Amino acid sequence: MEYHMTSSLGRDKSELSSRTLASRHKRIVETAKPRVMIFSGYGLNTEDETKSAFEMVGATADIVHINDIIARPAMLDKAQIVVFPGGFSYGDDTGSGKAYANRVKQHLGDALQKFLARDTLAIGICNGFQIITSADILPGALIANDSARYICRWVDLEVSGNSPWLTGIKTLSIPIAHGEGKYYAPAETLAKLKSENAIALRYIKGETAGHFSLPANPNGSLENIAGITGYNGRVLGLMPHPERAVRFTQLPHWTYLKEQLTRDSKELPTEGSGLQIFRNAVKYFSQI
């Protein structure tokens, strides 16, 4: 018998059975956590914030240098979510995201297509969005802001497309930090995005822009586009940084909001609106 009375160890059958079940349950829970692979290297610099955001909502996240992925592309087989985070890859010397995108396209193009052929998710944030458009994973391009200046501020967004990343979200406020964030695409590409409901996010004049008297569209993006999707919504590219808006206290006017809520005897929120994007990604894999 596998389980029996073992007086010398002070264990009985029920004790061993319960421990075995607990161990099996722990393994199942650990296996159920979606595994996130976050690209790094050569100037990408928001890996840690992105990893923290995913771990806050229950994922297992690993930061992996692009050289290691190129050397062992089979490691993508173990990932459910791939992230191209923000930063200034290769110093943006040849244009934002272009040099990094060339490495991705030339060395990992087939492996990423194999990854995306599965029921997986991918996201490109800021420089990551520039990378995945330059690598032809998503259409269009990110070009210089109309102001011809680097812009660092908060923006308000409206969800306008369907994506597992954006389920249940109507609006959100998150920061931007870019010099080449104007989304541009030919008229036929824009028409195709509209027909496929793939314009995911648009800049709007919301609470944050209104509070600071800022224009809704910070960079001149066509159609006020802040993000788009591909692969039936499973791949999301966006210029704003949701990983920098996961806590209420990250809002630029949180102290003002705190006073308002306190005077109205309302509970202070703890989360920022960007966290729901990461939570949605984790929930996606608990439903399939």
N, C-alpha and C positions, 0 to 999 in steps of 0.2 A: 504494500500500500504506500502511496506517496506521502500521506499524512497519517500519523499515529501518535499515540501517547508516548512522550519522551520525558519521563520524570527527571532524568539527570540534567536536562536543560530547562526544565520548568515550563515547557511549551505543550500545548495540547492542539488537537486538530483544528478547533475553531480559531485559535490564535494565529496559527500558520495560514489558514485559509483567508482570514481577514487581511493579513499582511500581504499575501500574494495578490489579492484583489486590489488592494490599495496601490501596490506597485504597478499593476497592470493599468489601473486608472491613470496614474501619474504619467506612464509612458504614452497613453492615448492622448492625454491633454497636451503633452509636450509635442507629440507628432502633429496635433491639430493646429498648432500655431503656424501661421504662414511664415515662410522664410523669405526675408528681404535681402537682396544683394544691392548694395549701394556702391556705385563706381567712385573711384577716387584717383588722385594723381595729377601732376602737372598743373596745379593751380586751382582745381576744384576745392572749395573751402567750407561748404556747409554740410559736410558729411555727418558731423557729430550731432548737430541740431536735428537733422533728418532721422538719424538713428534713434535719438531720444524720443522724437515724436511717435515713431512706429512702436517703440517699446512701451510707451505710455498707454497704448491701446491694445497691447497684448501680442505683438508680433515678435519674432526673433530676427534681428537685423545684424548684418555683417557688412563692414566697410572693406572693400577689396580693391586693390590697386589694378588699374587697367592692364598693366604688364602681366600680372598673375592670371587675369582672365584670358588674355591672349595666349599665354603659355598653356592654360588648361581650360579651354572653352567648355568642356563637358561639365564644369562646375555650375553652369547655367541650368543644367538639367535638374538640379536640386532646389532651384529657386522658384517661388511663385510670383514674386514681385521684383522688378528691376527698377532702380532709380538712377537717373542722371541728375545729380544735385547742382546747386548753384556755385558760382565762383568766377574765376577769371582764367580759364584753362589756356595754357601756353601764353599767358599775358594778353590774350586777344590780339596778338601781334598781326595776325593775318585776317582779322575779322573775328567777331565773337563766336566762339565755339567751332570755328572751321577746322583748325588743325586737329583738335580732339576728334571731331566728327570724321575726318579722313582716316584716322587710326581705327575708329569703330567700324566704319564702312568697309575698309580694306581687309581688316584682320578678323572682324567678328560679324560681318554681314550675314553670312549663312547661319551662324550659331544663333544670332538674335532672331532671324526669321523662323528658325526651328523653335525657339523659345516662344515667340508670339503665335505660332501655329497651335500651341497648347492653349488651354483656358487659363491664361495668365494675365497679369496686369503690369503696366509700365508707366512711369511718369518722368517727365523732364521739367525741372524747375529752373527758371531764369536761364543761366548759362546752359543748363541741361536741356531746356526748350530749344535754345539756339543750336545745340549739338544735334538733337534728334531731327530738326528740320534740315540742317546741313547734311545729315547722313541719310536723308530721304526716307526717314521713318514716318514723318508727318510732312504735309505739304506747306508751301509758303516759305517765308524768310523773316528774320528779325533784323531790321536795319536801324540806322541812327535815329535817335529821338528828333522830333521836329525842332526842339530847342538847341540841338547840337551840344547838349550838356548831359553830364551824368546826373541822374535824378534819384534821390533817396527820400521816400515819403510813404505814407499809407494811402491806399486806394479802396474804394468800395466796388464790389462786383455783384453782378446779377447772373445767376445760372440760366443759360439759354439753350442748353443741349442735354442730351441723355448720356449718362456715363455712370458706371458703378462707383466711380470716385466721388460723384456729386449727389448721390441718392439722398433725398430728403432736404437738400440745401436749396434755399431760395436766394439769399443774399449773404455776403460775408465781407468783412473788412480785414485786409492783410497788407503787409508792406511790399514795396518794390525797391530795387536798388540796381539800376542799369543805365547804360549809356546807349545801348542798341536794343531797344525794346519795342520799337514800332513794328507791328505785324503788317506785312505786305504780301499780297498774292495777286496774280492776274485775275481779271474779272471772271474767267471761266472756272478758276479754282474756287473763288468765293462763292460762285453760284452752286458749285458741287458741294461745298461745305454746308451751304444752306439747305440744299435738297436732302442731304444726309443727316441733317440736324446735328452737325459736328462742330458748330461754333459753340463752344462749351461755356465760355465766360465773357461778359462784356463789362467794360468800365461804366459806372453810373455815378450820378451825384447823390451819394448817400450820406449817412450820418457823419462819417469822418471827414470827407471832403467838404461837407457843409460846415462843420464845426471850425475847420481851419481856413475856410474860404478859398479852397483850391479847385482848379478845374477837374472835371470828372475824368477826362482822358489825359493822362500825364505825358504821353509820348507821340500822339498823332496816329495811333493805330487805325488802320482802315476798319470801318464798321464798329469802332470802339472795341475791337477784339483783344481780350486779355489771355485767352486760352482756347485751344481747339482739341479735338479728339480724333482718333483713328481706330481701326480694327474694332468697329462696332462699339466704340466708347471705352474699350479696355486700355487704350494708350491715351494719356492726357499730357498735353504740353501747356505750360502757363508761365508767364513772366513773373507774377507776384510770388511771394515766399510764404506758403502756408506754415512751414516749419518754424517761422519766426512769429507766429500768431497762435500759439497753443495755450497761452495763459492770459487771463483777463488783465493782469498787471503789465502785460507787454503793450497794451493799447497806448497810444501817445497821449490820450486824454483820460486815462483810467482814474486819476485822482478826482477829476471833475465829475466823472460818472459815479464814483464812489460817494461823493457828497450828495449828489442827487438821489441816489438809491437809499442812502442812509436816512435822509430827511423824509423820504416817502415810506420809510420802514419796510423796505424791500431787501431781500437777501442778495448779497453780492455774489455774482457768478465767479467761478474759479477758472473756467476754460475760456480760451480764445476761439474764435470761429474757425480758424484754420485746422484745429485738431480733428474736426469731423471728417475732413478729407481722408486722413489716415485711418480713422476708425471705420469709414466705409470700406476701405480696401481690405481691412482685416475681416470685416463682416462678410464680405463677398465670398471668402473661402470657407466660412462656417455654413454657408447656404448651398454649396455645390457638392 
